[in-house]
Amino acid sequence: MLAMSRNDILLFLGFTIAVLAMPIWLQPFGAAYPDLLQRFMIFGIFAVGFNILFGLTGYLSFGHAAFFGVGSYTAVWSFKLLSLDAIPAMLFAIAVSGVFALVIGYLSLRRSGIYFSILTLAFAQMSYNLAYSVLTPITNGETGLQLTLADPRHVDRMFGEAMPGQPVPTLLGQSLGGFAGFYFCAGFLIIAFFIAQRITNSPFGMMLKGIKSNQTRMNYTGFNTKPYTLAAFVISGMYAGLAGALLAVTDPLAGAERMQWTASGEVVLMTILGGAGTLVGPVIGAWLIKYFENIFSAINETILARFWDFLPDGLDHAAVVVSSKFVGEGWFLTLGLVFVLIVVFLPGGIMEGVRRIAHLFNRPDKSSPSQGKAAPQPQPAE
């Protein structure tokens, strides 16, 4: 295994500290409550996994919500049949999602470009319809699959009586509600980020980047690129399954709506918004979209009136009327404007803006006497 460079270690440590300290630094933004923090972690994992496929190979999938949903269904069935412990459920979810991704990827990767994207979208919609109306004995249709007191939970009953009250997922008998659930999800996001970092900087990751750069040229040089793209697809699907399982841990319900094409489109937006092909960018994109979805959508005219009350009479009402179109039910408009601005001015996503700012601070000082002088040329040997 390749040793990590100093920059990689610093990036990983900085990311870990930022994640674990989120309940502190998100407090001023009103986003430090456990439910939202858990979703930040879950969809961060989803976006990191999607970036392994899209960001490294350039293959744009519109079907990753299928693996997300499969992971949720598998986890809930593990809770119902085996145990309320979260670890077995997550292992099963990763394995089943990986097998499902192997089948879908093997069929979809026979094509590339827009045809690949359409194929993944078609498979995702078929999966949604199967879950919604065909496989109702397994998925419980539109009602969704949820835990009940009558669930057998064979492993739990082998070691004791079932817990009283509504069944909830646990970790070694400890409830995963509140901030315990957040740190549980945070641990998996940190692990997922570390694995993605190692993949990106490995020879395998270099091969995936070469496929994105020019797959045809790589085929002509004798490399069989199909096993690499299929492996990336499966790994990405397993990440999605892990995210779906974590969502089932924090919210023990699995519904067909988690497999809709809009969920696949959401993870695409997260990755592009943050910066496809970067490590931190997709996570930032996921956090930003979930922040808009949960915070901006909760702002109403009463909150806006208190915010604009420093304006003169009449002007404050106008400000409330205009700004109300961008919050509450209109939060999609704000998100759309942000996305348009990012795509137009920062095609590389938010991380491109970070790089530009860093370049401004790292620009060499032109007033330095050493600048502008030509380097001494070696004299030819006599």
Buried (B, 14 or more C-beta within 10 A) or exposed (E): EEEBEEEBEEBBEEBBEEBBEBBEEBEEEEBBBBBBBBBBBBBBBBBBBBBBBBBBBBBBBBBBBBBBBBBBBBBBBBBBEBBBBBEBBBBBBBBBBBBBBBEBBEEBBEEBEEEBBBBBBBBBBBBBEBBBEEBBEEBBBEEBBBBEEEBEBEBBEEEEEEBEEEBBBBBEEEEBBEBBBBBBBBBBBBEBBBBBBBBBBEEBBEBBBBBBEEBEEBEEEEBEBBEBBBBBBBBBBBBBBBBBBBBBBBBBBBBBBBBBBEBBBBBBBBBBBBBBBBBBBBBBBBBBBBBBBBBBBEBEBEBBBEBBEEEEEEEBEEBBEEBBEBBBEBBEEBBEEBBEEBEEEBEBBBBBBBBEEEEEEEEEEEEEEEEEEEEEEEEEEE
